[in-house]
Amino acid sequence: MRTNRHTDISDTPENQEHLAIGLPPIEKGGALFSIDRRIVLFSFLVAMSLLGYWFSQADHHVRHSLATSLAALLTSEYFWLAVGVGLAAQIVDGALGMAYGITSNSFLLGIGASPVAASGAVHVAEIFTTAFSGVSHIRFGNVDKNLFKKIVIPGVLGGVIGVVFLTSIDGKLLKPFITAYLLVMGIIILRKAFKTRQEKASHELKHVRKLAVSGGFLDAVGGGGWGPVVTSSLIGQGNNPRKTIGTVNTAEFFVALATGTSFLLLGGVDHWVLVAGLVFGGLFAAPFAAYLTSRLSVRFLLLSVGLLISTLSAFNLYKILV
């Protein structure tokens, strides 16, 4: 769940360090975005009030059914495990601006979720959070329309193809390969800690559509990777960081929407417990992410997250193969 997707880019020392490595910058806590949060909170309270009124007026059998479902959710071991995963993944994403899906999927596979359930849960949860991110980037003028047109349709196609591929093959057969992919992504994050971005002319962008297709496909199959694959590659080619981050994050909503919907249609809805846990856990991550960002250097965070994902994926791969 991305509640902190860095929509307004400022020239703080932290952001200069982020851009030097090729990472998304840290959100600027401006008044406009604070107003947005108050509106969201007010809307949430109104919605909960209306829901409470409807519940009080509902038929006895309806209330009993809903109460039973809620009790089952709150007593589910997978729900509370997903809450912990959502909290950890959102802390990582809030501190680094990337790796939410990769972190979530690594943990979900580790607790025994199937590849379809894990990736499906991540992408359904991302539909809501990437929508807020996209709207904010558009409002702040961070979207390059030409680049958006080049990546959104290929990214959606890649995501849908990835879902069809993932749901067509036995999860037990795919799990070692997906775990190996997550291990590679962890190593890539580790590599970023030692890499400095080289300035290049922005007109040198190559294979943008192919990059979007591969990013969407890997994101669907591996549960994450759209940001690390697409954003990092475009910034690495020298494209403007602000426009790249805003455009790729805005396109990510459509990729998540297509991918999440495809999972619901092809993979069923048996992972709602994981979705609810991811969303609920992510709600409490912002203070922890802010604290880590203010206390630790970006390179140290990259090292920590890269080691965490690599170690967890290596351990999961060991359990699968042995």
C-alpha positions in Angstrom: 0.0 0.0 0.0 1.6 3.2 -1.1 0.5 6.1 1.0 3.7 8.0 0.4 4.6 8.0 -3.3 6.7 11.1 -3.5 4.4 13.4 -5.6 6.1 16.7 -5.0 9.8 16.7 -5.6 12.0 19.1 -3.6 15.8 19.8 -3.6 16.5 18.6 -0.1 19.8 16.8 0.7 17.9 13.5 1.1 16.4 13.9 -2.4 19.8 14.8 -3.9 21.1 11.5 -2.4 18.1 9.6 -3.9 18.6 11.1 -7.4 22.3 10.5 -7.3 21.5 6.8 -6.9 18.6 6.8 -9.3 15.8 6.4 -6.7 12.5 8.2 -6.4 12.7 11.2 -4.1 11.0 11.7 -0.7 7.7 13.4 -0.6 7.6 17.1 0.2 5.1 17.7 3.0 3.4 20.7 1.4 0.1 22.2 2.4 -1.6 21.0 -0.7 -0.9 17.4 0.0 -1.8 17.9 3.6 -5.2 19.1 2.5 -5.5 16.0 0.3 -4.9 13.8 3.3 -7.5 15.7 5.4 -10.0 15.3 2.6 -9.3 11.5 2.4 -9.7 11.2 6.2 -12.9 13.2 6.2 -14.3 11.0 3.3 -13.3 7.9 5.2 -15.1 9.0 8.3 -18.2 9.9 6.3 -18.1 6.5 4.5 -17.7 4.7 7.9 -20.6 6.6 9.4 -22.9 5.8 6.4 -21.8 2.1 6.6 -22.5 2.1 10.3 -26.0 3.5 9.8 -26.7 1.0 7.0 -25.5 -1.8 9.2 -27.8 -0.7 12.1 -30.8 -0.7 9.7 -29.9 -3.9 7.9 -31.8 -7.2 8.2 -30.8 -9.4 11.2 -29.5 -12.2 8.8 -27.4 -9.7 6.9 -25.9 -8.3 10.1 -25.2 -11.8 11.4 -23.5 -12.8 8.2 -21.3 -9.7 8.1 -20.4 -10.1 11.8 -19.5 -13.7 11.2 -17.3 -12.8 8.2 -15.5 -10.0 10.2 -14.9 -12.3 13.1 -13.4 -14.9 10.8 -11.2 -12.3 9.2 -9.9 -11.0 12.6 -9.2 -14.5 13.8 -7.4 -15.6 10.6 -3.7 -16.3 11.0 -3.1 -15.3 7.4 -4.8 -11.9 8.0 -2.4 -11.0 10.8 0.6 -12.3 8.9 -0.4 -10.2 5.9 -0.8 -7.2 8.3 2.8 -7.6 9.3 3.9 -8.0 5.6 1.9 -4.9 4.7 3.5 -2.9 7.5 7.1 -4.0 6.6 6.6 -3.5 2.8 5.1 0.0 3.2 7.9 1.0 5.5 10.3 -0.1 2.8 8.3 1.7 0.1 7.9 4.8 2.3 11.6 5.0 3.0 12.9 4.2 -0.5 10.0 4.9 -2.8 10.1 1.5 -4.4 10.1 -2.3 -3.7 6.6 -2.6 -2.1 5.6 -5.5 -4.4 8.9 -7.3 -4.2 9.0 -7.1 -0.4 5.3 -8.1 -0.1 5.6 -11.0 -2.4 8.8 -12.3 -0.8 7.2 -12.4 2.6 3.9 -13.8 1.4 5.6 -16.6 -0.4 7.6 -17.2 2.8 4.5 -17.7 4.9 3.1 -20.2 2.5 0.9 -18.3 0.0 0.8 -19.6 -3.5 2.3 -17.4 -6.3 -1.2 -16.6 -7.7 -2.6 -15.7 -4.2 0.5 -13.6 -3.3 0.8 -11.6 -6.5 -3.0 -11.3 -6.8 -3.3 -9.9 -3.3 -0.4 -7.4 -3.9 -2.0 -6.1 -7.1 -5.5 -5.7 -5.8 -4.2 -3.8 -2.8 -2.1 -1.6 -5.2 -5.2 -0.5 -7.2 -6.4 1.8 -4.5 -3.0 3.3 -3.5 -1.7 3.8 -7.0 -4.9 5.7 -7.9 -4.1 8.4 -5.2 -0.5 8.4 -6.4 -1.4 9.0 -10.0 -3.9 11.8 -9.3 -1.3 13.6 -7.1 1.4 13.3 -9.8 -0.9 14.8 -12.4 -1.8 17.7 -10.1 1.9 18.5 -9.6 2.7 18.3 -13.3 5.0 15.3 -13.0 3.6 13.4 -16.0 5.1 13.3 -19.4 2.2 12.7 -21.8 4.3 11.2 -24.6 6.2 8.9 -22.3 2.9 7.9 -20.6 1.4 6.9 -24.0 4.4 4.8 -24.8 4.4 2.8 -21.6 0.8 2.5 -20.4 -0.7 0.1 -23.0 2.4 -2.1 -23.3 2.6 -2.2 -19.5 -1.1 -3.3 -19.3 -0.6 -5.9 -22.0 2.5 -7.3 -20.2 0.7 -7.4 -16.9 -2.3 -9.3 -18.4 0.0 -11.7 -20.2 1.8 -12.3 -16.9 -1.4 -13.1 -15.1 -2.5 -15.6 -17.8 0.9 -17.2 -17.6 0.9 -17.4 -13.8 -2.6 -18.8 -13.6 -2.1 -21.3 -16.3 0.8 -23.2 -14.7 0.9 -25.1 -11.5 2.1 -22.7 -8.7 4.4 -25.4 -7.3 6.3 -25.5 -10.5 6.6 -21.8 -10.8 7.4 -21.0 -7.2 11.2 -21.8 -7.5 11.5 -19.5 -10.5 9.6 -16.7 -9.0 11.6 -17.0 -5.8 14.8 -16.9 -7.9 13.5 -13.8 -9.7 12.9 -12.1 -6.3 16.4 -13.1 -5.3 17.8 -11.4 -8.4 15.7 -8.2 -7.6 17.1 -8.2 -4.1 20.7 -8.3 -5.6 19.7 -5.4 -8.0 18.6 -3.4 -5.0 21.9 -4.2 -3.3 23.8 -3.1 -6.4 22.0 0.3 -6.3 23.7 1.0 -3.0 27.1 1.1 -4.7 26.1 2.7 -8.0 26.0 6.4 -8.9 23.7 7.6 -11.6 25.5 8.9 -14.7 24.0 12.0 -16.4 23.0 11.3 -20.0 21.0 13.2 -22.7 17.3 12.4 -22.3 16.9 11.8 -26.1 18.8 8.6 -25.8 15.8 6.6 -24.5 15.6 3.2 -26.2 13.2 0.3 -26.3 10.6 2.1 -24.0 7.7 -0.1 -25.1 9.6 -3.3 -24.8 10.7 -2.2 -21.4 7.1 -1.5 -20.3 5.9 -4.9 -21.6 8.7 -6.7 -19.7 8.1 -4.6 -16.6 4.4 -5.4 -16.6 5.0 -9.1 -17.2 7.6 -9.4 -14.5 5.5 -7.4 -12.1 2.5 -9.7 -12.5 4.5 -12.9 -12.4 6.8 -11.9 -9.6 4.4 -9.8 -7.6 6.5 -6.7 -8.0 9.1 -5.1 -10.2 7.4 -2.4 -12.2 9.2 0.4 -10.4 12.7 -1.2 -10.1 12.5 -2.4 -13.8 10.9 0.5 -15.6 11.7 3.6 -13.4 15.3 2.6 -12.7 15.9 1.8 -16.4 14.5 5.0 -17.7 16.3 7.2 -15.2 19.5 5.1 -15.9 19.2 6.1 -19.5 19.2 9.8 -18.5 15.5 10.7 -18.6 14.3 13.5 -16.3 13.8 11.8 -12.8 10.8 13.9 -11.8 8.9 13.2 -15.1 10.0 9.6 -15.2 8.8 8.9 -11.6 5.5 10.7 -12.0 4.8 9.1 -15.4 5.7 5.6 -14.4 3.8 5.8 -11.1 0.7 7.2 -12.9 0.9 4.4 -15.5 1.3 1.9 -12.6 -2.4 2.5 -11.6 -3.6 1.2 -15.0 -1.1 -1.7 -14.8 -2.3 -2.6 -11.3 -6.0 -2.2 -12.3 -5.6 -4.5 -15.3 -3.4 -7.0 -13.4 -5.6 -7.1 -10.3 -8.8 -7.4 -12.3 -7.3 -10.2 -14.3 -6.3 -12.1 -11.1 -9.8 -11.7 -9.9 -11.3 -13.1 -13.1 -8.8 -15.9 -13.7 -7.4 -16.7 -10.2 -10.6 -16.3 -8.1 -11.1 -14.2 -5.0 -9.7 -16.5 -2.4 -7.0 -14.0 -1.3 -9.2 -11.3 0.1 -7.8 -12.0 3.6 -4.3 -11.2 2.3 -5.6 -8.0 0.6 -7.2 -6.8 3.7 -4.1 -7.6 5.8 -1.8 -5.7 3.3 -4.0 -2.6 3.3 -4.6 -2.6 7.1 -0.9 -3.1 7.9 0.2 -0.4 5.5 -1.9 2.2 7.2 0.4 2.3 10.2 3.7 2.4 8.3 4.2 6.1 7.6 5.7 7.2 11.0 8.2 4.3 10.9 9.2 5.1 7.3 9.6 8.8 8.2 11.8 7.9 11.2 14.0 5.6 9.2 14.4 8.1 6.4 15.4 10.8 8.8 17.9 8.7 10.8 19.5 6.4 8.2 21.3 7.1 4.9 19.7 5.9 1.6 22.6 3.6 0.9 22.3 2.0 4.3 18.6 1.5 3.7 19.3 0.0 0.3 21.8 -2.4 1.8 19.4 -3.4 4.5 16.4 -4.0 2.2 18.5 -5.7 -0.5 20.0 -8.0 2.1 16.6 -8.7 3.6 14.9 -9.6 0.3 18.0 -11.6 -0.9 18.3 -13.5 2.3 14.6 -14.2 2.5 14.4 -15.3 -1.1 17.5 -17.5 -0.8 16.0 -19.1 2.3 12.6 -19.7 0.5 14.4 -21.1 -2.5 16.4 -23.5 -0.2 13.1 -24.7 1.5 11.6 -25.3 -2.0 14.5 -27.2 -3.4 15.7 -29.2 -0.4 
